[in-house]
């Protein structure tokens, strides 16, 4: 069974949710270690205070309390302000993620419905195409239309050639003052009424510029482009009339099969899908803003945090503390010795926590990076339309590369390359002759017509079918020929000579 874009999108969404869960777990672990660090530092400070009270009776208890409390309060103030802002950001992110979950759930429902309706639409399109292939009239008109379009293509090239020739040669006539003088006099026509000496002089001028031979050539260059353009338009109208009949047969078959209401439902679901996709992209943009701020806070105030801890621990490690420890060793009272042992135990635990904190920070950054990159891949997947029912991955399963990415054996670029290499759309299955038709091939009626007419005319004229779709616009049930160029009711001027084989 072919792996659809919807299947890959659902798997990608699951991986994004898993990565977010891992990021939240590592963040919780990191938060717990930071709290443990703060508690150990506070315990160490209290132990030093107790030791000072026991060993230095000449220093007042209030003085000791104020000194230690001041440093401890500064530290807590920095950390509290940092943690408050982090909590605010996380609350905002939680709201956005809850909103995204709701949107993604609704999008998942729409994609499921869209896949069902698209399958039904494709089934009906195939049924209609098969019926049209059995229609003798449709086959005959399709072949005739293909031949007419093929001729139109050559005619358009000839019109362009004639116009280029006229643009190149006319300036030589129109820049000759004697030739244009005779044109202005309407020399050689029934409107030329000059007599006497002027008429003799005009004849002399006409001989100089070889007017008798050059005037027909000038008329050809001047009039022919308009005449052949008018003839091309007439042939275009013949082609449109022929295509009206072809499309009429198609429309009747489509109505009989019940395609229009199914196509309308698909179009409506696609609009819903695009709306949800836009909403998700907007939500992701807001999330990235909060994540950037969060990263900034952790990078800057994290340094302040480390600096505050180092300052406090340096303070506790000054000579006064060492002096107190030496004093404790010289006393007979075991109380102060117990306090010193407690301080040393806290120091060892602080070293262990610091090491665990480094590991937790590394794991958290990796988990957050994966969640962010997978989320970005999912957004890009949606923007590229790979999640639609018209997408498939028939050659290679990109989920293998996603597995490698999660194990650290591939990066996000490798994943996206796998998506691009493995993806196929409806346009890919229709072949190269459908290239350039753009959104026209989104129309069910156009696809039916393209397939049925292509089967009718064969490979030799398949290019003409593609050009004909583009020429017509190919909208479902349009049934209207295009009017190009001249306005209705206008008649081209009669040629003064036959175009003959020139067109």
N, C-alpha and C positions, 0 to 999 in steps of 0.2 A: 504494500500500500504506500502511495506517495506521501512523503512528509510535507504537510502544508505549512504555510507561513504562520497560520493560527496555532498549530502545534508547537512550533519553535517559540512563538511569542509567549505562550502559556508556560513553557518550560523556563524561559528567560525570566518571566515575572516571578516564578517560584524561587529561582536562584537569587533574585534581588531581595525577596523577603527573607530568605535564609541568611543572606549576607548582612542585612539590617539587624537580624536577631543576634548574629555573632558580634556585630559592632556594639550592640546594646549590652551584651554579656561582658565583653572586655571593658567597656566603659564602667560598668558597675564594679568590676574587679578593681579597676584603677581607682575609682572613688573610695572603695573600702580601704585600699592600701594608703591612700592619702590621709584618710581619717585616722588610720592606725598610726601613721607617722606623727600627726598632730598630737594624738593622745600620748605617744611615747615621749615626745618633746616636752609636753606639759608635765608628765610624770617625772621626767628628769629634772625639770625646773623645780618641782615641788620637793624632790629629794635633796637638791642642793640647798634649798631654803631650810629644810629640816636640819641638814648638816651644819649650816651656818649658825642656826639657833643653838645647836648643841655645843659647838666648838668656840663660837665667838660671842660670849655673853656681853662683851664691851660694845658690840654693835647692836643697836636697838632692833627689835623685831619689826617695827614699822619701817625702818630704813631698808632692811632686807626685803620685806614684802614689796615695797614701792619699786625697788630696783628691778627685781625679777618680774613683777607684774607689768611694769611699763614695757619691757621688751616683749613679753608674752602678748600683751594687748595689741601692740603694733603689728605683730605677726598675724594675730587672729583678725585684725581689721582688714589687712591686705587679703587674706584668704577668704574672709566673709564677703567682701565686695566682689571678689573674683567669682566665688561660688554662686552668689546671688544672680549675677549676670548670666553665668552659664545655665543656671536653672531657668531663667527667663527665656533664654534661647531654646533650651530643650522643650520648654512648654510650647513655644511657638512651633518648633519643629514637629512635636507630637500632634498638634492641631493640623498642621499641613499634611503629615503622614496619614492621619485618620481621614482627612478629606481625600487624599490620593487613593487610599484603600477603597473608599466609597466609589470614587470615579472609576477606578480600575475594575471593580466588581461589576459596575454598570457596563463598562466597555466590554468586559468578558461576556456578559449576557448578549450584548449587541453583536459581538463577533460570532457567537454561537448561532444566533438567529440568522446572521448574514451568511454564514457558511451553509446553513440549510437552504435558505432562499436562493443563494447563488447556485447551489447544486441543482435545484429545481429549474432555475432559469437556464443553466447549461443543458440540462436534459431536454427542455423544450426547444432550445436553439438547435440542438442536434436533430430533434424530431422534425422541425420545420425545414431544416436544410435537406433532410432525406426526402421529405415530401416534394420540395422544389426540384430536386434532382429527378423525380419521376414525372415532372410536368414538362410535356413536349413544348408548350408555348413559352415557358420560362427559359428552357434551354435554347430555343431559337432566338428569343429576344436578347438573351445574355450574350450569345455569340455575335449577334448583329451589333449590339452596343459596344462590345469590346473592339470590333473592327472599326466602328465609327470613332471611338475614342483614340485608337491608334492612329487613324488618319488625322484627327484633330491635333494630336501631338506634333505630327509632321507639319501640318498647316501652320501651327503657331510658330514653329521654327522658321518657316518660309516667310511669314509676316514680319518676324523680327529681322530677317535677312534683308527684306525689301526696304524696311524702314532705315536700317543701317546704310544701305546703298543710297537712299534718297538723302539722308543727312550728310553723307559724304560728298555727293555730286551736285546737289542744288546750289550750294554757295558759289560755285564757279559760274553758274548762269546768273544768279541774282546779284553778283558783284560786277557784272559787265553792264556799264551804263548804257551802251547802245542797245543791248538786248532788252534791258528793262524799259528803255524808252519806247521801243516798239510794242512791248507788252502793254504798257500804259496807254498807247494809242489804239490798242486792240487791233493791231495790224493783221490783215489776212482774214478777219472775221466779218460777218455781216454788219457789225456795229461800227466798222471802220468807214467813215464818211468824208475823209479828207480828199481834196482834188487839187489839180493844178501843180504848181511848182513843189509844194509840200509833199504831195503824193510821189512825185518823181524823186525827191530827195530821200523819202522814206524807203523807196525801193532800192535806192543806192546803198543806204545804210543796211538794209536787209541782206543785200549781197555780201557786204563786208563781213557780217557776223554769221553768214550762212544760215539765216533765220528759217528758211524753208525746211532744212534738215534738222536743225536743233530744236525747233519749237515742238515737234511730236515727242522728242526725247524728254524735253522739259515737262511736257504735259504728263508723260508717263510717270516721271519721278514725283510730280506734284500730286497726281490724282490716285495713282495705283495703291499707295499704302492705305488710303481711306477705303477704297473699293474692296481690297482683299480683307481688311479688318471687318467690313460689313458682311462679306461673304463668310468669314470665319464665325461671326456672330450668328448668322443664319444656321450654319452647320452646328454650332453649339446648341441652338434652340432645337434643332432636330434631335441631337443627342439627349437633351433634357426631356423632350417628349417621349423618346424611346425609354429612357430611364423611369419616367413616370409610370409607364406601363409595367416595367419590371418591378418597380417598388409596389405598385398596386397589387400584383400577384403575391409578393412577399407579405404585404400588410394583411391581405385576406387570410393567408396561411397562419400568420401570427395571431390574428384575432381568433381564428378557429381553435388554435392550440391553447389559447389563454395566456399568451406571453405578456401582453401589456401590463396587466395588474401585478404580475410577478416582478416585472422589470421596475415598476413604480415602487414596490416594496423594497427591492434591492437598493434603489436610488435613495430612498428615505433612510434606510439603515446605514448606508454609506455616509450620508450627511450627519447622522447621529455619531457614527464612529469618528468622523473628522472633528466634530465638535468636542467630543471627549478627549481626543488626541491633543487638540489645541489647549484645552483646560489642563491636561497633565503637563504639557510643556511649560505653561505659565506657572503652575505650582512648582515645577522643578527649578525654574529660574529663581523663585522666591527662596526655595530651600538652599540653593547654592549661595545666595546672599548671606543667609544665617550661618551656613557652614564655613564660609570665608571669615566671617566675624569670629566664629568660635575658634577657628584655627589661629587667628590673629591673637585672640585673648590667651590661648594656651601657649603660644610661642613667646609673647611678651611678658604677660604676668606670670607665666610659668618660670621665667628667669628670675622675676622678682621674688617668687615663692622660694626658689632655690637659694637666692641670695639672702633672704630673710632667715631661712633655716640655718645657713652657714654662719651668719652673723650671731644668731642666738647660741649655736653650739660653740662657736669661738669664745663667746662671752663666758659660757659655762666652763670652758677649758682653760681659762686664764690662770695665772700663777696663784690667784687667791684660792681657786678650787684645789690645785695641787697642794698648796700650803695646808688647806683644811684636811686633805687626805693624810698628809704626813703627820699632822697634829693628831689625827684620829688614831694612827698607829701607835703613838706614844702614850695614849691614855689607857687607863685600865677599864673604862666603861666600854662594853661591847656594843652599845647602841650606835655610836658613830661608825664603828667598823661595819656593822650591818648596812648602814646607809651607803657607805662607800661601795660595798659589794653590790648593792641594788643599782647604784649608778653605773657601775661597770657592766652589769647584766643588761641594763637598758641600752647602753652603747652597742653591745653586741647585737641586740635585737634590732636596733636602728640600722646597723650595717646590713643585716639580713633583709629588712624591709626595703632599704634602698635598692638592693640588688633585684628583689622581686618587682619593685616599682619600675625599674628600667625594662625588665622583661614585659611587664604589663603594658607599658607605654608603647613598646615596639609591636606587641600583638594588637593593641587597639588601633594604632596607625595603619597596620596592614589590613585589619578588618574594615576600617572606615574607607580605606582606599579601594578595596574590592567592592564594597557596597556602592561607592560613588561611581566607579568605572562601569559596573554592571548596570546601574541605573542610567548612566549616560548612553550605554549601548542600547538599552531598551528604548530610550527616547529616540535615538537615531534610527532604530529599527522601525519605530512607528512612523517617523517623518518620511522615511524612504518608502513607505507603503508595503513593507515586507510582511506586515501582519494581516494583510487583506486576504480574502478568499481567492483572489486571482494569483496568489503567490504560492510557490512550491519550491522544495529543495530535493529534486529527484536524484541528483548525482552523488552528493555526499552529505552525511548527517553532521551539521555544524555543532551539534551538542557534544560530539567527541572533543572538539577544540575547547568548548566551555569547560569540560571536565579537566582538561590539561591546564586551563587558566586557573581554576580553583585549587589545583595542586601546585601551582607556581611554575609550571613547565611551559606556559605561554603567556603573552601579554594581551592587553585589550586590542591592540592593532592586529594581532594574529586572529583574534575572534572575528573582528569586522571583515578581514580579508576572507575568512571562511564563509561569512554571510554573503559577501558579494560574489565570490566564485561559485557558490552552490545555488544561488537564487535563480529562479526562472519565473517569468510572468507570462500572462496570456499572449502578449505581443511576441515573446520568443517562440511560442508554439505555432503562431500564424505564419512565421517565416519572414524573410527579408522584404518581401513585396509590401508588407504592412508598415514598414518603417516610414516615418514622416507623416503618418496620419494622426499621430498625437491622440488627443482626447476623443476623436471620432470613434476609435475602436472600443471606447467604453460603452457605446450604444449597442444594445443587444441586436437591434434591427440591422445595424451596419455589419456586425459580425456575421449574422445569418446570411446577409446578401453577399458579403465578401467570400464566405466559404462556398456558398451554393454557386455563385457565378464563377468562382475560381475552378470549381470542379467541372463546370459546364464548358469552359473555354480551354482548359488545360494549361500547361506550363508556358507555352509559347506566348500566350496573351495575358498571363497573370499580371504582368506589369501594368497593362492597360486597365485592368480592374482596379488596382491600387490607385492609379492616377484618376480614374473615374470617380472613386469614392471621395478623393480629395477635391475634385472639381465640383462635385455635387454638394458636399457638406455632410452627406450621409446621415442626417438626423432621422430618428425613428418617426415614421408616418408623415414625413414632411410632404412628400408628394407634390412638390412645387419645383418647377424649373427655375434656374437662376437667370435673371436678366442682366446682361453685362453690356456696358458700353453705351449704345445710343438709347435715347428715350423712346417710349412707346409711341407708335404712329409715325415716326420719322422714316422717310424713305431715302435710301441712298441715291445719289445722283447717277444718271445713266452714264455708263462709260462711253467715251468717244472712240474706244477701240476695245477689242476683245482681250481678256486676260489670257485666254487660251491655256497653254501648257505651263504658264508661269506659276500657276497655283493649283 
